[in-house]
Amino acid sequence: MSIHKQEIKKVTTHQLQEMKNRGEKISMLTAYDFSMAQILDAAGIDVLLVGDSASNVMAGHETTLPITLDQMIYHAQGVVRAVSRAFVTVDIPFGSYQGNSSEALRSAIRIMKESGAHGVKMEGGSEIKESITRILSAGIPVMGHLGLTPQSIYKFGTYTVRAKEDAEAEKLIADAKLLEECGCFALVLEKIPSKLAAEVAKVLTIPVIGIGAGGGVDGQVLVVHDMLGITHEFKPRFLRRYADLHTVITDAVSRYIEDVKRKDFPSDKESY
């Protein structure tokens, strides 16, 4: 078992950069717990994001804002324990880095020390430059996030496509360049026009990973509950469902209930 583990080449920031350089697309999904992360890692995913989307899909909140740093670390710990190959990056949650670079550094250090993650992800551009620089100076890899930034949902007031207007598009390109200059190892672009996303990926040397940003970027990320069809009411245009686990699970649970009620489960073979 240990020999097999040694043979697995772990994904690093360096390898992600090499993937972009040779034109190999990067696959990324969210993960929030040990069991799911183990499956995703064994399937060969390149990057696992312990996303603050856990606030929505794991805790049932309407936005990503309520999730705490302690909760993010808890989710990250389970994911890191499961992983042999994938690079694990963790969202620093809302309120743990904005406006105070010292707090940002403390938050990032806690995530790295307490979960064993490989990097952190932060939403925003020039507004959070000081926090990003401070975290990078401690040797912690930072993944940027521009476009639709769900932690700023109340500022936007909507989850519609961002950067359709020239001024916002120009700021996004400037922010993307700034994040690269600061030293971010990669960038997520969420829900922006595909032409703009492709332009950013071309301008930057670091990998650009899209969600609802078209195919002209260096990789793709989806929320695992969405792509597996566990959530079934969320139907944005960018989402491709690779399974319908909502139906599969509902059917399995219905059959289990039925078997218990009619005393079919457990059978003699399933008893001691």
KEKOL-582212 format. One record per residue: x negated, y negated, z of N, C-alpha, C, CB in turn; residue in three letters. Coordinates in pm, whole numbers, plus 50000, padded with zeros to 5 digits. Atoms other than C-alpha are relative to their C-alpha. Last residue first. Glycine has a CB too. Layout:
XYZXYZXYZXYZALA...
REM end
This chain:
501054991549939525635132051272500635010850085499044991650084TYR499954999649853528125115951031498935009550053501415004350050SER500555012849952527745105350667500044998950153500764988349938GLU501395000850045528175140950537499314987350055499945000149845LYS500774990649918531355144350749498514999249964500525014549980ASP499624985950023532705113050583499195008950093499785004149849SER501014991050058532355077850721500555014249982498755000450090PRO501375003049961534385063350561499924998850151499494987149933PHE500834992850097537565079450422498504997950032500324995149856ASP500834990249929539555069050729499165008849907500885008950085LYS499374986850026542175051050518499155011650054500235001849849ARG498584999949961541295017450676500635013849979500784989549921LYS499935000149853537535023450654501455001650045499394987050058VAL500484986949953537715033250286500055001150152498565002449953ASP499004989850034539895002950201499605013750056500185001049846GLU498845002249910537584978950383501045011049980500644986149973ILE500434996249865534564993550200501174998950099498814991250046TYR499994985349997536364991349864499595005350136499065005549892ARG498604995550007537204954749924500095015250009500674995149868SER499435002249867533604947750033501455004950005499924985150040VAL500624990549908532234963149712500614998950140498484997650007ALA499514986650032534724944349490499455010350100499615003849856ASP498584999649960533974910949658500585013949979500824989649921THR499954999349854530234917649627501455001050049499324987750063ILE500594987249957530404925749255500135001750151498515000849958VAL499044989250030532794896849182499495013350051500275000849848THR498805003349924530594870849355501055011149982500584986249956HIS500044993049871527544888449217501194996850087498734996550073LEU498775004549935528394877848863500115007150134501265002749910ASP499244989349937524954879848704501284993950056499175007250113ALA500604987450044522594859548484500685012150064498525000250034TYR499804989649899524644827748510499495013349946501505001150040ARG499694987250064523194799948295500105010550110498905004049893ARG500094987349930523474765748459500345011949910500925000050121LEU501364994550004522614734248264499895014050060499064990850072PHE500394995750135526254725748180498655007349998499944988049908ARG500605010450083527244724448546499555005749865498814993650072PRO500164996350141529634751048681499414988649916501345004249942LYS500975009650054529714752149062499695003849856498694999750087PHE499255012150035532894771249159499104989549935500664994150126GLU499254998550127531314805849147500794987649960500945011650010HIS499125011750002528524805849402500755000549868499194986450017THR499454998749864527204841449414500924988150026498865000850109ILE498545000149997526824840149036500595003050136500535009949902GLY499504986449974523194851249033501525000650010499405005450129LEU500324991650117522104818848861500455014550018498504999649973MET499275004250121523974797749118499745009649885499624985849960ASP498594996749979522834815849433500854996449878500544992950124HIS499814985650020519244814549302501465004250017499125007950098VAL499644995149866519244776749262500425014649983501164991350066VAL498574999749969517574771148927500175004050145500765009849906LEU499594995849866514074761248817501524999850008499374990750110VAL498605002049961512524759348471500215004550144500955007749905GLN499404989149925509024755348330501414996550040499175003450124GLY500944988749984506674734148121500565011850077498774995250069ASP500885001249883509224709447981499205012950018500824996950129VAL501285005850040510754707347633499024998050114500224987049933GLY501044989850015513564731647716498624994649965500415009549896GLY500334994750132516144707547852498815009449999499754988849907GLY500885009650068516214686948174499545005349865498794996650088ALA499125008750076519084703448362499224989449926501024993450091GLY498704994149969516554716948606501024990649937500235001750159ILE498715006550017513054710548477501175007950059500254997649857GLY498994989549991509504718848577501384993450001499805008850127ILE498705006449977506664695948467501085010849992500274988649896VAL498774993250041503154710348497501264992350039500045013850060PRO499514990249902500314684948535501305006549953500214993250138ILE500824987950011498684668548228500465010850099498504996650024THR500704995549880501464643048195499135012349971501005003350112LEU500865010749948502414625247873499165004850118500854987950042VAL501065002250099503824656247701498974990050053500594995149867LYS500854988049998505874667348003498814998549905500835012449961ALA500755000049873507204631648037499035011850004500985000550121VAL500995010950012508214630647667499124999750125500714986249979GLU501054994950089509954664347698498884989849986500585003549861ALA500754989849924511914651347998498835005449918500945011650042ALA500835007149902512944620047804499135009850078500894991850097LEU501025007250078514204640647508499034992750094500674989849903LYS501074990850038515994664847742498884993149923500565011449917SER499944996350142518044636947902498785008349958500104987549912PRO500305011750082517794638548285500065004249853498594993950037ILE498845005750068519324663048530499704986749932501124998150099LYS498644994849986516394670648759501004991549924500395000850147GLU499115010050057512704666548677501415005750000499564995949853LEU498674995350039510384686248905500784988249943500765006450121VAL498885009349990506714676348908501295006949957499754987349915LEU498914997250094503474695148959501144990450028500495014850012ALA500414988750085500084693549137501065003649896499705012250085PHE498994989349995500634658649281499625011149902501434994449966CYS500574986849981497324639449289501015011350016499124999850117GLY500144997849855498234602849329499385013650029501384998850070CYS501205007549957497574598148956499735001950149500174984949969GLU501184992750049500104625548875498704993350047500035000749845GLU500084987749921502714609449100498805008549956501305008249985LEU500505003449866502014575448941499825012650085500984990250070LEU501455002650016502434589448588499364997050137499774988149903LYS500614987050032505824603948687498494998649986500615005949869ALA500104992449875506794570948854499325013549977501405002150060ASP501035006649918505994551348536499795007750131500394985250030ALA501294997050063507974576248324498864994150083499964994549855ILE500274985849980510914574248567498645003949940501125008549936LEU500454998349861510744536248576499655014650026501084995250100LYS501355005849990510904535048196499435001650141500034985149960GLU500914990850069513894558748193498564995250010500415001549851ALA500204988649909515684537748456499045010149938501355006850033GLU500725004649880515194506148248499705011650095500824989250073ALA501435002550024516114523047919499234996550126499844988849900ASP500275013850040519454537148037498494997749993500664989950100GLU499485001550137520084574648038499734985949946501535003249996LYS500985005650095517774578848337500494999749856498725008050006ALA500755012249971520064601248546499194995549879499095002150121ARG501345000750060522744626548450499364986450028500075002449847VAL500105000150145525734627248687498544998349954500864988749942THR501024990250042525614637849053499845000349847500375014150051TYR499534989850095527414606549172498865009449965500584993449871THR498544998749994527234578649431500585010649909500634987049967GLY499504998250137523664570549327501535000449997499435012949939PHE500455011650076522704555949666500555000849858498454999249997LYS499115011049963524834581649849499584986949934500034998350151TYR498684999050063523124609349655500924988350035500675012950041ILE499555013950018519614598449752501424999449944499044992549905SER500095006549868518654632549900500464985449992498565000750054GLN498804998149918520014647549575499944993850139500255014550014PRO500624996149873517234631949363501145001350102498914989450048THR498974999049898518564631349006499335005150127501175009549955LEU498734998350072515534621048808501134999450100500035013449921GLY499405012350053512274626748995501275003249921498984992449909LEU498634997550046510724653549217500624986649960500875007150111HIS499105011550006507034656449307501385004049949499414989149910GLY499224999650124505144687649415500964988250003500775013849983MET498685006450008502544681249684500585001449860499914985150039VAL499495002150136499564703249776501424994350001499985013249923PRO498744992850020498334697450134500524997349859501074995750107ILE500244987650075494654688150164501255008349976498995008350071GLY500184989149903495164662550442499805013549930501215000850093ALA501315002249937494574634350191499705010650106499944986050064SER501054994550088497474648749990498624998650062500034992949864LEU499894985349994499834642150282498915006549915501415004649951ILE500414995949865498674605850319500015015450010500954993850107ARG501465001749990498874599549944499485005350133499614985249983THR500604989650085502434613649929498474999650014500414998049852ILE499804987049933503554592350226499335011249921501505003050016SER500864999749881502024560550078500105013650071500394988650097GLU501414998350039503594566849735499095001850121499534987949917LYS500594991149900507104571249880498505002749972500775013550003ILE499515002949865508824541849712499305008550106501515002550008GLU500825010549938506614545549401500424997150145500094987449918SER501215004650068508274578349311499244989850081500354994249865GLY500265014450012510944599049484498684996849934500044993750136GLY499235007550100511804633449617499604985350000501515001450028GLU499435012749953509194654349799500714992949887498914991150059MET499385007750109508044690549762500704987950060501025008849919LYS498735006549966505594708449991500534992549878499834990350120VAL499885014050040502794733649937501344994550042499814998449849GLY501165003850080501514768950002500024985449955499915008949878HIS499705003450139503824778950286498754994849929501144989449993ALA500994993750087502424794750603500264997549853499975014750025GLY499384990550095505644786750791498975007549916500944992549909SER498994991449937504454770051113500635010049904501074991650061GLU500504992349884501174754850994501015010550048499664990650115LYS501134991650040502264743650644499555009150114498834991349954MET499544990150099505704730850745498885009749967500504992949872ILE499154990249930504354713951060500475011049904501224993050064ARG500904991449924501584697150857500795010750074499164991650100ILE500684991050095504124683850607499085009750074499194991849897ALA499004990550055506324669450882499355010349909501104992449923SER499654990749893503374653251063500975010849951500614992550119ARG501154991149982502164638050735500285010450109498754991950035LEU500064991450118505604623750661498875010250013499794991549873ALA498984989649978505864610251015499995010049885501414993650016GLU500504991949887502574591650966500965011550029499824991350126SER500974990450051503694579850620499425008850110498884992749929SER501014998849894506834563550757499005010949961500655003250137ASN500245012249923509454549850519498945000850107501244995950062GLY499745013150060510814582950393499664988750096501484998949956GLN501165006050067509064613850531500244986049944499565008949888TYR501254994949942511274634750759498764994349933499975015149992SER500275006049870514564616450704498715004350065501115003150091GLY499655014249987515714639150422499724995150142501484997849964PHE498615004650002514044673150424500164985050021500795007250105PRO499985007649874510484681550316501394993550005498814989250008ILE499505013749997511254707150047499804993950138501494999649960ASP498885002749909509044737950065500414985449991499625003750145VAL499985014249966506694753249807501294997050075499854991149873THR498845004649923505874790249785499854985350035500185008450128VAL500385012249929503574802949509501254994950071499404989149900PHE499485013250038504604838349416499394988750083501514999850015ALA500575006250120502424869349456500404985449980500415007849881ARG501344994950028502874889149778499324991949890500065014749960SER500675002550128505884871149925498605006049993499914985249977VAL499554990650103508284883650191499095000349877501404996449956ALA500264986249956506654867650496500305010249889500835003350125ARG501444997850005506564834250310499655014350041499264990050091VAL500414999050141510334835550249498525003449990500294986749925VAL499494987350055511184842950613499545002349857501505000350005GLY500714989049934508964814850742500435013449943500244999750151GLN501294998050066510354790350485499235011750060499164987250009ALA499774993650131513924794250611498675003349932500854990849909HIS499424986649976512874786950971500215007449867501344998850077TYR501134991549961510654757750858500485014350025499324994450127ILE500784997450121513604742350673498825009250031499504986749939MET499254990250082515774746150984499245003549873501394994549965GLN500044986949933513184729151204500705010749918500634999050139ASP501344994750023512844700550951499865013950064498934990350057LEU501105005549920516594694950963498665006449962500275002250150THR500944989649958519384700050709498784993850068499565008649878ILE499994995849859522034672650718498915009650042501305006350030PRO500495009049895521074654450393499965005850141500854987950001LEU501264994549946521334682250133499544992050123498904999849892THR501225005650059525004674150066498765006650062499944984550021THR499655005850130528434690050120498784994549928501034988950018GLU499845014650000527194712550399500304995049859498724993150055HIS498665004650035527914749950388500224985050007500975006350088GLY499345005949883524864761850583501374994149970499134989350057ALA500164991849880523264786350339500814994750118498535000750039MET499654985950024524384773349999499885008950123499125005549893VAL498744997050071524614736050073500345014950005499924995449855ASN498975007849931521944728450337501385003049939499704984949991SER499564991149892519834756150182501124993350080498815003750094ALA498704995050045519754731549889500515010950095499905005749855SER499055005349903516884717750098501435002549954499764984950021ASP499375012750030514924741349878500884995050113500815001049875GLY499115000049884512494768349979500664986349996499225002950138VAL499755012649931511154768249625500945002550117500594989449903LEU498785000049919509684800649498500084986750073500025012050101LEU499895009449889507184798549212501325002150072499874985449951VAL501265007249980505954824148959500024991250125499694991549878ASP499805014650006508784849748974498684993050032501124995450100ILE501045007250074507574885348906500184985049989499905005449865GLY499565001150141510504908048995499014991949916501394993549993ALA500294987250066508654917449316500394999849852500735011650072ALA501454998850012508704880849421499625012749925499344999850139ASP500435009750103512424876949352498505001149975500354985750043LEU499514995650131513294908749544499464990949889501565000249997ILE500724987650030511134899549845500395005249861500295010850107GLN501345003950047512524864049842499185012249960499264992150110ALA499895005150136516074877849864498624996549944500924987649995MET499524989250090515314899250168500074995449855501385004850044SER500964989450027513154873450352500475009749892499715007650128PHE500084989249901515444843150334499075011149951501405005750030ASP499775005149864515874809050169499865010750108501374993950008TYR499854988549909514794812849808500074994550141498805010449985ALA499955002749857514984788549515500095013250077501204990950036THR498664998749942513834798649170499944995850146500545014549986LEU499865004249861510834790648949501465001650043499544985350019MET498674996449948509544804448620500064996850149500315015149975SER500014996649856506614786548456501435002950045499384988350085ILE498965006349917506344786348075499975005550143501405002349938LYS499154989749940503034796647917500994993450095499155010750075GLU498635000150055501674769247690500895011150052499945001149853GLY499904990150109497974776347751501425001449945499525013550049ARG501045002250101497374744147946500105009849883498635001250064ASN499615011350085500704747148128499014998349886500074986950083LYS498814995850075499824781948252500474988849908501145004150097MET500474992150115496334769748349501175004749913499195012150049GLU500595009550095497914742948569499525007349875498834992350066GLN498865007150059500104769048737499514989949896500834992850110LEU499404991350102496994790448787501204993449932500445013350063GLN500944999050112495174761848962500605008649888498665006050047HIS499835012450077498194754649184499115000449876499664987550087THR500545011849932498024791149290500284987549916498465001550026THR499855012150081499894822949197499524988250085501504998049953VAL499085010149949498554853149385500024987849907499604995850141LYS500655013050005496944880549182501004989350042499434997249858LYS499075010350045498364913849296499304986450006501294999950087ILE500045000850146495564939649314500894988749946500435013349938GLU501235006950039495044933449685499934998149848498775007950049GLN499855014249969498694942449752498774992149956500254998050150LYS499085005850099498294975749571500144984950022501395006950009HIS500785000850126495254983849783500864993349893499545014249953ILE500855011849991497254975450099499164998149873499075001250122SER499175012150000500005000050000499134987450000500944999950122MET
REM end
